[in-house]
Amino acid sequence: MMEVPDQACFVYAPDAGVFEPATEIGDGVRKGDLCGRVHFVDDPARPPVSVFFKRDGIVVCQRHPARCERGDCVAHLALDVD
C-alpha cells in the first residue's frame, strides 16, 4: 500500500520546453535528486533547466520525453505505508 502525503510529492515543469526524465517508474529517490531536465527547442543555445525532487519517495508516475508547459506535472512520488 502506498500514499501521497503532501504536495512535495509532485514535481512541476519550471518552463515550457521538452522534458527529459532522469529516472524511471519504480525508482527510489531522495530529496534533491535530479528528476529531469527541460530543454528549449525554440532556443537551442539556452542551456536546459534541471528539475529536482523535493522529498524522498518512489517514482509512481512520470512524463515521457515530450513537450511540456510551465506548471505541467512531470513526476509524482508516493511512499510505502507502514
mmCIF file of the N, C-alpha and C atoms, coordinates in Angstrom:
data_MODEL
# 
_entry.id   MODEL 
# 
loop_
_atom_site.group_PDB 
_atom_site.id 
_atom_site.type_symbol 
_atom_site.label_atom_id 
_atom_site.label_alt_id 
_atom_site.label_comp_id 
_atom_site.label_asym_id 
_atom_site.label_entity_id 
_atom_site.label_seq_id 
_atom_site.pdbx_PDB_ins_code 
_atom_site.Cartn_x 
_atom_site.Cartn_y 
_atom_site.Cartn_z 
_atom_site.occupancy 
_atom_site.B_iso_or_equiv 
_atom_site.pdbx_formal_charge 
_atom_site.auth_seq_id 
_atom_site.auth_comp_id 
_atom_site.auth_asym_id 
_atom_site.auth_atom_id 
_atom_site.pdbx_PDB_model_num 
ATOM 1   N N  . MET A 1 1  ? 0.842  -1.154 0.000   1.00 0.00 ? 1  MET A N  1 
ATOM 2   C CA . MET A 1 1  ? 0.000  0.000  0.000   1.00 0.00 ? 1  MET A CA 1 
ATOM 3   C C  . MET A 1 1  ? 0.904  1.239  0.000   1.00 0.00 ? 1  MET A C  1 
ATOM 4   N N  . MET A 1 2  ? 0.495  2.259  -0.743  1.00 0.00 ? 2  MET A N  1 
ATOM 5   C CA . MET A 1 2  ? 1.275  3.489  -0.833  1.00 0.00 ? 2  MET A CA 1 
ATOM 6   C C  . MET A 1 2  ? 0.364  4.686  -0.596  1.00 0.00 ? 2  MET A C  1 
ATOM 7   N N  . GLU A 1 3  ? 1.000  5.822  -0.261  1.00 0.00 ? 3  GLU A N  1 
ATOM 8   C CA . GLU A 1 3  ? 0.243  7.052  -0.056  1.00 0.00 ? 3  GLU A CA 1 
ATOM 9   C C  . GLU A 1 3  ? 1.006  8.225  -0.655  1.00 0.00 ? 3  GLU A C  1 
ATOM 10  N N  . VAL A 1 4  ? 0.270  9.286  -0.933  1.00 0.00 ? 4  VAL A N  1 
ATOM 11  C CA . VAL A 1 4  ? 0.834  10.560 -1.389  1.00 0.00 ? 4  VAL A CA 1 
ATOM 12  C C  . VAL A 1 4  ? 0.485  11.569 -0.294  1.00 0.00 ? 4  VAL A C  1 
ATOM 13  N N  . PRO A 1 5  ? 1.413  11.786 0.658   1.00 0.00 ? 5  PRO A N  1 
ATOM 14  C CA . PRO A 1 5  ? 1.074  12.551 1.849   1.00 0.00 ? 5  PRO A CA 1 
ATOM 15  C C  . PRO A 1 5  ? 1.006  14.066 1.679   1.00 0.00 ? 5  PRO A C  1 
ATOM 16  N N  . ASP A 1 6  ? 1.679  14.606 0.680   1.00 0.00 ? 6  ASP A N  1 
ATOM 17  C CA . ASP A 1 6  ? 1.678  16.070 0.562   1.00 0.00 ? 6  ASP A CA 1 
ATOM 18  C C  . ASP A 1 6  ? 2.060  16.531 -0.839  1.00 0.00 ? 6  ASP A C  1 
ATOM 19  N N  . GLN A 1 7  ? 1.990  17.844 -1.039  1.00 0.00 ? 7  GLN A N  1 
ATOM 20  C CA . GLN A 1 7  ? 2.252  18.469 -2.334  1.00 0.00 ? 7  GLN A CA 1 
ATOM 21  C C  . GLN A 1 7  ? 3.699  18.295 -2.785  1.00 0.00 ? 7  GLN A C  1 
ATOM 22  N N  . ALA A 1 8  ? 4.623  18.073 -1.848  1.00 0.00 ? 8  ALA A N  1 
ATOM 23  C CA . ALA A 1 8  ? 6.042  17.910 -2.192  1.00 0.00 ? 8  ALA A CA 1 
ATOM 24  C C  . ALA A 1 8  ? 6.283  16.643 -3.012  1.00 0.00 ? 8  ALA A C  1 
ATOM 25  N N  . CYS A 1 9  ? 5.290  15.763 -3.109  1.00 0.00 ? 9  CYS A N  1 
ATOM 26  C CA . CYS A 1 9  ? 5.416  14.546 -3.908  1.00 0.00 ? 9  CYS A CA 1 
ATOM 27  C C  . CYS A 1 9  ? 5.321  14.824 -5.408  1.00 0.00 ? 9  CYS A C  1 
ATOM 28  N N  . PHE A 1 10 ? 4.893  16.013 -5.789  1.00 0.00 ? 10 PHE A N  1 
ATOM 29  C CA . PHE A 1 10 ? 4.712  16.359 -7.189  1.00 0.00 ? 10 PHE A CA 1 
ATOM 30  C C  . PHE A 1 10 ? 5.829  17.278 -7.657  1.00 0.00 ? 10 PHE A C  1 
ATOM 31  N N  . VAL A 1 11 ? 6.299  17.052 -8.892  1.00 0.00 ? 11 VAL A N  1 
ATOM 32  C CA . VAL A 1 11 ? 7.336  17.893 -9.496  1.00 0.00 ? 11 VAL A CA 1 
ATOM 33  C C  . VAL A 1 11 ? 6.728  18.532 -10.739 1.00 0.00 ? 11 VAL A C  1 
ATOM 34  N N  . TYR A 1 12 ? 6.908  19.840 -10.862 1.00 0.00 ? 12 TYR A N  1 
ATOM 35  C CA . TYR A 1 12 ? 6.305  20.595 -11.961 1.00 0.00 ? 12 TYR A CA 1 
ATOM 36  C C  . TYR A 1 12 ? 7.365  21.231 -12.851 1.00 0.00 ? 12 TYR A C  1 
ATOM 37  N N  . ALA A 1 13 ? 7.070  21.343 -14.131 1.00 0.00 ? 13 ALA A N  1 
ATOM 38  C CA . ALA A 1 13 ? 7.987  21.976 -15.081 1.00 0.00 ? 13 ALA A CA 1 
ATOM 39  C C  . ALA A 1 13 ? 8.103  23.469 -14.762 1.00 0.00 ? 13 ALA A C  1 
ATOM 40  N N  . PRO A 1 14 ? 9.334  23.984 -14.655 1.00 0.00 ? 14 PRO A N  1 
ATOM 41  C CA . PRO A 1 14 ? 9.521  25.399 -14.357 1.00 0.00 ? 14 PRO A CA 1 
ATOM 42  C C  . PRO A 1 14 ? 9.349  26.303 -15.576 1.00 0.00 ? 14 PRO A C  1 
ATOM 43  N N  . ASP A 1 15 ? 9.342  25.704 -16.762 1.00 0.00 ? 15 ASP A N  1 
ATOM 44  C CA . ASP A 1 15 ? 9.275  26.463 -18.007 1.00 0.00 ? 15 ASP A CA 1 
ATOM 45  C C  . ASP A 1 15 ? 8.756  25.553 -19.108 1.00 0.00 ? 15 ASP A C  1 
ATOM 46  N N  . ALA A 1 16 ? 8.334  26.148 -20.214 1.00 0.00 ? 16 ALA A N  1 
ATOM 47  C CA . ALA A 1 16 ? 7.898  25.366 -21.373 1.00 0.00 ? 16 ALA A CA 1 
ATOM 48  C C  . ALA A 1 16 ? 9.117  24.846 -22.118 1.00 0.00 ? 16 ALA A C  1 
ATOM 49  N N  . GLY A 1 17 ? 9.028  23.637 -22.630 1.00 0.00 ? 17 GLY A N  1 
ATOM 50  C CA . GLY A 1 17 ? 10.127 23.041 -23.388 1.00 0.00 ? 17 GLY A CA 1 
ATOM 51  C C  . GLY A 1 17 ? 9.864  21.568 -23.601 1.00 0.00 ? 17 GLY A C  1 
ATOM 52  N N  . VAL A 1 18 ? 10.929 20.790 -23.681 1.00 0.00 ? 18 VAL A N  1 
ATOM 53  C CA . VAL A 1 18 ? 10.826 19.334 -23.819 1.00 0.00 ? 18 VAL A CA 1 
ATOM 54  C C  . VAL A 1 18 ? 11.436 18.713 -22.570 1.00 0.00 ? 18 VAL A C  1 
ATOM 55  N N  . PHE A 1 19 ? 10.635 17.927 -21.854 1.00 0.00 ? 19 PHE A N  1 
ATOM 56  C CA . PHE A 1 19 ? 11.103 17.293 -20.624 1.00 0.00 ? 19 PHE A CA 1 
ATOM 57  C C  . PHE A 1 19 ? 11.862 16.012 -20.944 1.00 0.00 ? 19 PHE A C  1 
ATOM 58  N N  . GLU A 1 20 ? 13.045 15.870 -20.348 1.00 0.00 ? 20 GLU A N  1 
ATOM 59  C CA . GLU A 1 20 ? 13.866 14.661 -20.453 1.00 0.00 ? 20 GLU A CA 1 
ATOM 60  C C  . GLU A 1 20 ? 13.967 14.057 -19.052 1.00 0.00 ? 20 GLU A C  1 
ATOM 61  N N  . PRO A 1 21 ? 13.298 12.938 -18.790 1.00 0.00 ? 21 PRO A N  1 
ATOM 62  C CA . PRO A 1 21 ? 13.349 12.351 -17.442 1.00 0.00 ? 21 PRO A CA 1 
ATOM 63  C C  . PRO A 1 21 ? 14.727 11.774 -17.129 1.00 0.00 ? 21 PRO A C  1 
ATOM 64  N N  . ALA A 1 22 ? 15.083 11.799 -15.846 1.00 0.00 ? 22 ALA A N  1 
ATOM 65  C CA . ALA A 1 22 ? 16.354 11.231 -15.385 1.00 0.00 ? 22 ALA A CA 1 
ATOM 66  C C  . ALA A 1 22 ? 16.126 9.980  -14.536 1.00 0.00 ? 22 ALA A C  1 
ATOM 67  N N  . THR A 1 23 ? 14.868 9.610  -14.322 1.00 0.00 ? 23 THR A N  1 
ATOM 68  C CA . THR A 1 23 ? 14.531 8.442  -13.514 1.00 0.00 ? 23 THR A CA 1 
ATOM 69  C C  . THR A 1 23 ? 13.521 7.595  -14.270 1.00 0.00 ? 23 THR A C  1 
ATOM 70  N N  . GLU A 1 24 ? 13.217 6.442  -13.689 1.00 0.00 ? 24 GLU A N  1 
ATOM 71  C CA . GLU A 1 24 ? 12.196 5.560  -14.254 1.00 0.00 ? 24 GLU A CA 1 
ATOM 72  C C  . GLU A 1 24 ? 11.161 5.240  -13.181 1.00 0.00 ? 24 GLU A C  1 
ATOM 73  N N  . ILE A 1 25 ? 9.980  4.862  -13.604 1.00 0.00 ? 25 ILE A N  1 
ATOM 74  C CA . ILE A 1 25 ? 8.939  4.475  -12.663 1.00 0.00 ? 25 ILE A CA 1 
ATOM 75  C C  . ILE A 1 25 ? 9.456  3.315  -11.815 1.00 0.00 ? 25 ILE A C  1 
ATOM 76  N N  . GLY A 1 26 ? 9.251  3.431  -10.505 1.00 0.00 ? 26 GLY A N  1 
ATOM 77  C CA . GLY A 1 26 ? 9.715  2.415  -9.577  1.00 0.00 ? 26 GLY A CA 1 
ATOM 78  C C  . GLY A 1 26 ? 11.028 2.763  -8.896  1.00 0.00 ? 26 GLY A C  1 
ATOM 79  N N  . ASP A 1 27 ? 11.732 3.776  -9.402  1.00 0.00 ? 27 ASP A N  1 
ATOM 80  C CA . ASP A 1 27 ? 12.989 4.196  -8.781  1.00 0.00 ? 27 ASP A CA 1 
ATOM 81  C C  . ASP A 1 27 ? 12.731 4.831  -7.421  1.00 0.00 ? 27 ASP A C  1 
ATOM 82  N N  . GLY A 1 28 ? 13.578 4.515  -6.464  1.00 0.00 ? 28 GLY A N  1 
ATOM 83  C CA . GLY A 1 28 ? 13.578 5.211  -5.187  1.00 0.00 ? 28 GLY A CA 1 
ATOM 84  C C  . GLY A 1 28 ? 14.462 6.442  -5.314  1.00 0.00 ? 28 GLY A C  1 
ATOM 85  N N  . VAL A 1 29 ? 13.976 7.586  -4.859  1.00 0.00 ? 29 VAL A N  1 
ATOM 86  C CA . VAL A 1 29 ? 14.741 8.832  -4.970  1.00 0.00 ? 29 VAL A CA 1 
ATOM 87  C C  . VAL A 1 29 ? 14.819 9.519  -3.615  1.00 0.00 ? 29 VAL A C  1 
ATOM 88  N N  . ARG A 1 30 ? 15.778 10.424 -3.490  1.00 0.00 ? 30 ARG A N  1 
ATOM 89  C CA . ARG A 1 30 ? 15.980 11.208 -2.274  1.00 0.00 ? 30 ARG A CA 1 
ATOM 90  C C  . ARG A 1 30 ? 15.751 12.680 -2.598  1.00 0.00 ? 30 ARG A C  1 
ATOM 91  N N  . LYS A 1 31 ? 15.409 13.443 -1.597  1.00 0.00 ? 31 LYS A N  1 
ATOM 92  C CA . LYS A 1 31 ? 15.250 14.884 -1.743  1.00 0.00 ? 31 LYS A CA 1 
ATOM 93  C C  . LYS A 1 31 ? 16.521 15.446 -2.368  1.00 0.00 ? 31 LYS A C  1 
ATOM 94  N N  . GLY A 1 32 ? 16.355 16.262 -3.417  1.00 0.00 ? 32 GLY A N  1 
ATOM 95  C CA . GLY A 1 32 ? 17.491 16.868 -4.103  1.00 0.00 ? 32 GLY A CA 1 
ATOM 96  C C  . GLY A 1 32 ? 18.001 16.088 -5.298  1.00 0.00 ? 32 GLY A C  1 
ATOM 97  N N  . ASP A 1 33 ? 17.526 14.846 -5.487  1.00 0.00 ? 33 ASP A N  1 
ATOM 98  C CA . ASP A 1 33 ? 17.936 14.069 -6.664  1.00 0.00 ? 33 ASP A CA 1 
ATOM 99  C C  . ASP A 1 33 ? 17.371 14.699 -7.933  1.00 0.00 ? 33 ASP A C  1 
ATOM 100 N N  . LEU A 1 34 ? 18.097 14.509 -9.024  1.00 0.00 ? 34 LEU A N  1 
ATOM 101 C CA . LEU A 1 34 ? 17.659 15.023 -10.325 1.00 0.00 ? 34 LEU A CA 1 
ATOM 102 C C  . LEU A 1 34 ? 16.428 14.265 -10.803 1.00 0.00 ? 34 LEU A C  1 
ATOM 103 N N  . CYS A 1 35 ? 15.380 15.003 -11.128 1.00 0.00 ? 35 CYS A N  1 
ATOM 104 C CA . CYS A 1 35 ? 14.157 14.430 -11.697 1.00 0.00 ? 35 CYS A CA 1 
ATOM 105 C C  . CYS A 1 35 ? 14.270 14.380 -13.222 1.00 0.00 ? 35 CYS A C  1 
ATOM 106 N N  . GLY A 1 36 ? 14.832 15.429 -13.796 1.00 0.00 ? 36 GLY A N  1 
ATOM 107 C CA . GLY A 1 36 ? 14.969 15.518 -15.245 1.00 0.00 ? 36 GLY A CA 1 
ATOM 108 C C  . GLY A 1 36 ? 15.398 16.915 -15.653 1.00 0.00 ? 36 GLY A C  1 
ATOM 109 N N  . ARG A 1 37 ? 15.345 17.152 -16.954 1.00 0.00 ? 37 ARG A N  1 
ATOM 110 C CA . ARG A 1 37 ? 15.732 18.467 -17.488 1.00 0.00 ? 37 ARG A CA 1 
ATOM 111 C C  . ARG A 1 37 ? 14.691 18.927 -18.502 1.00 0.00 ? 37 ARG A C  1 
ATOM 112 N N  . VAL A 1 38 ? 14.493 20.225 -18.550 1.00 0.00 ? 38 VAL A N  1 
ATOM 113 C CA . VAL A 1 38 ? 13.633 20.826 -19.578 1.00 0.00 ? 38 VAL A CA 1 
ATOM 114 C C  . VAL A 1 38 ? 14.549 21.477 -20.605 1.00 0.00 ? 38 VAL A C  1 
ATOM 115 N N  . HIS A 1 39 ? 14.433 21.021 -21.856 1.00 0.00 ? 39 HIS A N  1 
ATOM 116 C CA . HIS A 1 39 ? 15.237 21.548 -22.962 1.00 0.00 ? 39 HIS A CA 1 
ATOM 117 C C  . HIS A 1 39 ? 14.394 22.537 -23.763 1.00 0.00 ? 39 HIS A C  1 
ATOM 118 N N  . PHE A 1 40 ? 15.057 23.504 -24.356 1.00 0.00 ? 40 PHE A N  1 
ATOM 119 C CA . PHE A 1 40 ? 14.370 24.585 -25.071 1.00 0.00 ? 40 PHE A CA 1 
ATOM 120 C C  . PHE A 1 40 ? 14.632 24.475 -26.565 1.00 0.00 ? 40 PHE A C  1 
ATOM 121 N N  . VAL A 1 41 ? 13.747 23.769 -27.272 1.00 0.00 ? 41 VAL A N  1 
ATOM 122 C CA . VAL A 1 41 ? 13.938 23.528 -28.702 1.00 0.00 ? 41 VAL A CA 1 
ATOM 123 C C  . VAL A 1 41 ? 13.809 24.807 -29.523 1.00 0.00 ? 41 VAL A C  1 
ATOM 124 N N  . ASP A 1 42 ? 13.096 25.801 -28.998 1.00 0.00 ? 42 ASP A N  1 
ATOM 125 C CA . ASP A 1 42 ? 12.952 27.065 -29.717 1.00 0.00 ? 42 ASP A CA 1 
ATOM 126 C C  . ASP A 1 42 ? 14.156 27.973 -29.507 1.00 0.00 ? 42 ASP A C  1 
ATOM 127 N N  . ASP A 1 43 ? 15.059 27.601 -28.598 1.00 0.00 ? 43 ASP A N  1 
ATOM 128 C CA . ASP A 1 43 ? 16.281 28.364 -28.323 1.00 0.00 ? 43 ASP A CA 1 
ATOM 129 C C  . ASP A 1 43 ? 17.390 27.372 -27.969 1.00 0.00 ? 43 ASP A C  1 
ATOM 130 N N  . PRO A 1 44 ? 17.955 26.687 -28.982 1.00 0.00 ? 44 PRO A N  1 
ATOM 131 C CA . PRO A 1 44 ? 18.930 25.624 -28.720 1.00 0.00 ? 44 PRO A CA 1 
ATOM 132 C C  . PRO A 1 44 ? 20.189 26.090 -27.984 1.00 0.00 ? 44 PRO A C  1 
ATOM 133 N N  . ALA A 1 45 ? 20.494 27.378 -28.009 1.00 0.00 ? 45 ALA A N  1 
ATOM 134 C CA . ALA A 1 45 ? 21.667 27.885 -27.305 1.00 0.00 ? 45 ALA A CA 1 
ATOM 135 C C  . ALA A 1 45 ? 21.411 28.012 -25.796 1.00 0.00 ? 45 ALA A C  1 
ATOM 136 N N  . ARG A 1 46 ? 20.142 28.006 -25.410 1.00 0.00 ? 46 ARG A N  1 
ATOM 137 C CA . ARG A 1 46 ? 19.805 28.125 -23.989 1.00 0.00 ? 46 ARG A CA 1 
ATOM 138 C C  . ARG A 1 46 ? 20.039 26.785 -23.296 1.00 0.00 ? 46 ARG A C  1 
ATOM 139 N N  . PRO A 1 47 ? 20.807 26.787 -22.211 1.00 0.00 ? 47 PRO A N  1 
ATOM 140 C CA . PRO A 1 47 ? 21.051 25.513 -21.516 1.00 0.00 ? 47 PRO A CA 1 
ATOM 141 C C  . PRO A 1 47 ? 19.769 24.968 -20.885 1.00 0.00 ? 47 PRO A C  1 
ATOM 142 N N  . PRO A 1 48 ? 19.662 23.641 -20.800 1.00 0.00 ? 48 PRO A N  1 
ATOM 143 C CA . PRO A 1 48 ? 18.473 23.050 -20.174 1.00 0.00 ? 48 PRO A CA 1 
ATOM 144 C C  . PRO A 1 48 ? 18.398 23.407 -18.689 1.00 0.00 ? 48 PRO A C  1 
ATOM 145 N N  . VAL A 1 49 ? 17.181 23.387 -18.158 1.00 0.00 ? 49 VAL A N  1 
ATOM 146 C CA . VAL A 1 49 ? 16.951 23.651 -16.741 1.00 0.00 ? 49 VAL A CA 1 
ATOM 147 C C  . VAL A 1 49 ? 16.731 22.313 -16.042 1.00 0.00 ? 49 VAL A C  1 
ATOM 148 N N  . SER A 1 50 ? 17.496 22.074 -14.987 1.00 0.00 ? 50 SER A N  1 
ATOM 149 C CA . SER A 1 50 ? 17.342 20.849 -14.207 1.00 0.00 ? 50 SER A CA 1 
ATOM 150 C C  . SER A 1 50 ? 16.193 21.002 -13.219 1.00 0.00 ? 50 SER A C  1 
ATOM 151 N N  . VAL A 1 51 ? 15.464 19.904 -12.998 1.00 0.00 ? 51 VAL A N  1 
ATOM 152 C CA . VAL A 1 51 ? 14.337 19.863 -12.070 1.00 0.00 ? 51 VAL A CA 1 
ATOM 153 C C  . VAL A 1 51 ? 14.657 18.782 -11.033 1.00 0.00 ? 51 VAL A C  1 
ATOM 154 N N  . PHE A 1 52 ? 14.424 19.076 -9.752  1.00 0.00 ? 52 PHE A N  1 
ATOM 155 C CA . PHE A 1 52 ? 14.823 18.184 -8.668  1.00 0.00 ? 52 PHE A CA 1 
ATOM 156 C C  . PHE A 1 52 ? 13.630 17.754 -7.819  1.00 0.00 ? 52 PHE A C  1 
ATOM 157 N N  . PHE A 1 53 ? 13.766 16.586 -7.194  1.00 0.00 ? 53 PHE A N  1 
ATOM 158 C CA . PHE A 1 53 ? 12.740 16.105 -6.271  1.00 0.00 ? 53 PHE A CA 1 
ATOM 159 C C  . PHE A 1 53 ? 12.824 16.878 -4.960  1.00 0.00 ? 53 PHE A C  1 
ATOM 160 N N  . LYS A 1 54 ? 11.656 17.127 -4.349  1.00 0.00 ? 54 LYS A N  1 
ATOM 161 C CA . LYS A 1 54 ? 11.588 17.898 -3.102  1.00 0.00 ? 54 LYS A CA 1 
ATOM 162 C C  . LYS A 1 54 ? 11.471 17.025 -1.860  1.00 0.00 ? 54 LYS A C  1 
ATOM 163 N N  . ARG A 1 55 ? 11.428 15.704 -2.039  1.00 0.00 ? 55 ARG A N  1 
ATOM 164 C CA . ARG A 1 55 ? 11.341 14.798 -0.897  1.00 0.00 ? 55 ARG A CA 1 
ATOM 165 C C  . ARG A 1 55 ? 11.768 13.400 -1.320  1.00 0.00 ? 55 ARG A C  1 
ATOM 166 N N  . ASP A 1 56 ? 11.977 12.528 -0.363  1.00 0.00 ? 56 ASP A N  1 
ATOM 167 C CA . ASP A 1 56 ? 12.266 11.120 -0.641  1.00 0.00 ? 56 ASP A CA 1 
ATOM 168 C C  . ASP A 1 56 ? 10.971 10.440 -1.077  1.00 0.00 ? 56 ASP A C  1 
ATOM 169 N N  . GLY A 1 57 ? 11.093 9.398  -1.891  1.00 0.00 ? 57 GLY A N  1 
ATOM 170 C CA . GLY A 1 57 ? 9.916  8.649  -2.295  1.00 0.00 ? 57 GLY A CA 1 
ATOM 171 C C  . GLY A 1 57 ? 10.217 7.683  -3.422  1.00 0.00 ? 57 GLY A C  1 
ATOM 172 N N  . ILE A 1 58 ? 9.165  7.124  -3.973  1.00 0.00 ? 58 ILE A N  1 
ATOM 173 C CA . ILE A 1 58 ? 9.251  6.197  -5.096  1.00 0.00 ? 58 ILE A CA 1 
ATOM 174 C C  . ILE A 1 58 ? 8.513  6.827  -6.270  1.00 0.00 ? 58 ILE A C  1 
ATOM 175 N N  . VAL A 1 59 ? 9.145  6.838  -7.438  1.00 0.00 ? 59 VAL A N  1 
ATOM 176 C CA . VAL A 1 59 ? 8.534  7.422  -8.636  1.00 0.00 ? 59 VAL A CA 1 
ATOM 177 C C  . VAL A 1 59 ? 7.397  6.502  -9.074  1.00 0.00 ? 59 VAL A C  1 
ATOM 178 N N  . VAL A 1 60 ? 6.165  7.027  -9.046  1.00 0.00 ? 60 VAL A N  1 
ATOM 179 C CA . VAL A 1 60 ? 4.995  6.224  -9.438  1.00 0.00 ? 60 VAL A CA 1 
ATOM 180 C C  . VAL A 1 60 ? 4.352  6.735  -10.724 1.00 0.00 ? 60 VAL A C  1 
ATOM 181 N N  . CYS A 1 61 ? 4.745  7.915  -11.158 1.00 0.00 ? 61 CYS A N  1 
ATOM 182 C CA . CYS A 1 61 ? 4.213  8.495  -12.385 1.00 0.00 ? 61 CYS A CA 1 
ATOM 183 C C  . CYS A 1 61 ? 5.262  9.439  -12.936 1.00 0.00 ? 61 CYS A C  1 
ATOM 184 N N  . GLN A 1 62 ? 5.443  9.428  -14.256 1.00 0.00 ? 62 GLN A N  1 
ATOM 185 C CA . GLN A 1 62 ? 6.461  10.285 -14.859 1.00 0.00 ? 62 GLN A CA 1 
ATOM 186 C C  . GLN A 1 62 ? 6.075  10.630 -16.286 1.00 0.00 ? 62 GLN A C  1 
ATOM 187 N N  . ARG A 1 63 ? 6.283  11.873 -16.634 1.00 0.00 ? 63 ARG A N  1 
ATOM 188 C CA . ARG A 1 63 ? 6.031  12.321 -18.003 1.00 0.00 ? 63 ARG A CA 1 
ATOM 189 C C  . ARG A 1 63 ? 7.092  11.707 -18.915 1.00 0.00 ? 63 ARG A C  1 
ATOM 190 N N  . HIS A 1 64 ? 6.673  11.216 -20.060 1.00 0.00 ? 64 HIS A N  1 
ATOM 191 C CA . HIS A 1 64 ? 7.641  10.689 -21.023 1.00 0.00 ? 64 HIS A CA 1 
ATOM 192 C C  . HIS A 1 64 ? 8.359  11.860 -21.699 1.00 0.00 ? 64 HIS A C  1 
ATOM 193 N N  . PRO A 1 65 ? 9.450  11.607 -22.415 1.00 0.00 ? 65 PRO A N  1 
ATOM 194 C CA . PRO A 1 65 ? 10.143 12.716 -23.090 1.00 0.00 ? 65 PRO A CA 1 
ATOM 195 C C  . PRO A 1 65 ? 9.205  13.368 -24.112 1.00 0.00 ? 65 PRO A C  1 
ATOM 196 N N  . ALA A 1 66 ? 8.736  14.546 -23.787 1.00 0.00 ? 66 ALA A N  1 
ATOM 197 C CA . ALA A 1 66 ? 7.765  15.235 -24.642 1.00 0.00 ? 66 ALA A CA 1 
ATOM 198 C C  . ALA A 1 66 ? 7.689  16.703 -24.251 1.00 0.00 ? 66 ALA A C  1 
ATOM 199 N N  . ARG A 1 67 ? 6.996  17.469 -25.072 1.00 0.00 ? 67 ARG A N  1 
ATOM 200 C CA . ARG A 1 67 ? 6.809  18.883 -24.766 1.00 0.00 ? 67 ARG A CA 1 
ATOM 201 C C  . ARG A 1 67 ? 6.033  19.035 -23.467 1.00 0.00 ? 67 ARG A C  1 
ATOM 202 N N  . CYS A 1 68 ? 6.372  20.095 -22.764 1.00 0.00 ? 68 CYS A N  1 
ATOM 203 C CA . CYS A 1 68 ? 5.660  20.420 -21.533 1.00 0.00 ? 68 CYS A CA 1 
ATOM 204 C C  . CYS A 1 68 ? 5.486  21.929 -21.473 1.00 0.00 ? 68 CYS A C  1 
ATOM 205 N N  . GLU A 1 69 ? 4.531  22.344 -20.714 1.00 0.00 ? 69 GLU A N  1 
ATOM 206 C CA . GLU A 1 69 ? 4.299  23.764 -20.456 1.00 0.00 ? 69 GLU A CA 1 
ATOM 207 C C  . GLU A 1 69 ? 4.669  24.050 -19.009 1.00 0.00 ? 69 GLU A C  1 
ATOM 208 N N  . ARG A 1 70 ? 4.956  25.284 -18.711 1.00 0.00 ? 70 ARG A N  1 
ATOM 209 C CA . ARG A 1 70 ? 5.254  25.672 -17.340 1.00 0.00 ? 70 ARG A CA 1 
ATOM 210 C C  . ARG A 1 70 ? 4.086  25.257 -16.440 1.00 0.00 ? 70 ARG A C  1 
ATOM 211 N N  . GLY A 1 71 ? 4.400  24.570 -15.359 1.00 0.00 ? 71 GLY A N  1 
ATOM 212 C CA . GLY A 1 71 ? 3.373  24.126 -14.426 1.00 0.00 ? 71 GLY A CA 1 
ATOM 213 C C  . GLY A 1 71 ? 2.864  22.720 -14.666 1.00 0.00 ? 71 GLY A C  1 
ATOM 214 N N  . ASP A 1 72 ? 3.244  22.090 -15.783 1.00 0.00 ? 72 ASP A N  1 
ATOM 215 C CA . ASP A 1 72 ? 2.841  20.700 -16.012 1.00 0.00 ? 72 ASP A CA 1 
ATOM 216 C C  . ASP A 1 72 ? 3.527  19.785 -15.000 1.00 0.00 ? 72 ASP A C  1 
ATOM 217 N N  . CYS A 1 73 ? 2.801  18.809 -14.508 1.00 0.00 ? 73 CYS A N  1 
ATOM 218 C CA . CYS A 1 73 ? 3.392  17.815 -13.609 1.00 0.00 ? 73 CYS A CA 1 
ATOM 219 C C  . CYS A 1 73 ? 4.272  16.892 -14.458 1.00 0.00 ? 73 CYS A C  1 
ATOM 220 N N  . VAL A 1 74 ? 5.556  16.750 -14.067 1.00 0.00 ? 74 VAL A N  1 
ATOM 221 C CA . VAL A 1 74 ? 6.477  15.913 -14.823 1.00 0.00 ? 74 VAL A CA 1 
ATOM 222 C C  . VAL A 1 74 ? 6.835  14.628 -14.067 1.00 0.00 ? 74 VAL A C  1 
ATOM 223 N N  . ALA A 1 75 ? 6.567  14.593 -12.772 1.00 0.00 ? 75 ALA A N  1 
ATOM 224 C CA . ALA A 1 75 ? 6.796  13.376 -11.991 1.00 0.00 ? 75 ALA A CA 1 
ATOM 225 C C  . ALA A 1 75 ? 5.985  13.444 -10.702 1.00 0.00 ? 75 ALA A C  1 
ATOM 226 N N  . HIS A 1 76 ? 5.793  12.260 -10.118 1.00 0.00 ? 76 HIS A N  1 
ATOM 227 C CA . HIS A 1 76 ? 4.910  12.143 -8.959  1.00 0.00 ? 76 HIS A CA 1 
ATOM 228 C C  . HIS A 1 76 ? 5.455  11.007 -8.098  1.00 0.00 ? 76 HIS A C  1 
ATOM 229 N N  . LEU A 1 77 ? 5.623  11.280 -6.819  1.00 0.00 ? 77 LEU A N  1 
ATOM 230 C CA . LEU A 1 77 ? 6.163  10.301 -5.876  1.00 0.00 ? 77 LEU A CA 1 
ATOM 231 C C  . LEU A 1 77 ? 5.075  9.768  -4.951  1.00 0.00 ? 77 LEU A C  1 
ATOM 232 N N  . ALA A 1 78 ? 5.330  8.604  -4.393  1.00 0.00 ? 78 ALA A N  1 
ATOM 233 C CA . ALA A 1 78 ? 4.486  8.042  -3.348  1.00 0.00 ? 78 ALA A CA 1 
ATOM 234 C C  . ALA A 1 78 ? 5.414  7.388  -2.328  1.00 0.00 ? 78 ALA A C  1 
ATOM 235 N N  . LEU A 1 79 ? 4.855  7.094  -1.154  1.00 0.00 ? 79 LEU A N  1 
ATOM 236 C CA . LEU A 1 79 ? 5.613  6.467  -0.075  1.00 0.00 ? 79 LEU A CA 1 
ATOM 237 C C  . LEU A 1 79 ? 4.904  5.210  0.365   1.00 0.00 ? 79 LEU A C  1 
ATOM 238 N N  . ASP A 1 80 ? 5.682  4.205  0.741   1.00 0.00 ? 80 ASP A N  1 
ATOM 239 C CA . ASP A 1 80 ? 5.091  2.991  1.286   1.00 0.00 ? 80 ASP A CA 1 
ATOM 240 C C  . ASP A 1 80 ? 4.418  3.307  2.609   1.00 0.00 ? 80 ASP A C  1 
ATOM 241 N N  . VAL A 1 81 ? 3.256  2.715  2.836   1.00 0.00 ? 81 VAL A N  1 
ATOM 242 C CA . VAL A 1 81 ? 2.551  2.848  4.102   1.00 0.00 ? 81 VAL A CA 1 
ATOM 243 C C  . VAL A 1 81 ? 3.017  1.715  4.991   1.00 0.00 ? 81 VAL A C  1 
ATOM 244 N N  . ASP A 1 82 ? 3.434  2.045  6.183   1.00 0.00 ? 82 ASP A N  1 
ATOM 245 C CA . ASP A 1 82 ? 3.918  1.004  7.115   1.00 0.00 ? 82 ASP A CA 1 
ATOM 246 C C  . ASP A 1 82 ? 2.789  0.235  7.739   1.00 0.00 ? 82 ASP A C  1 
# 
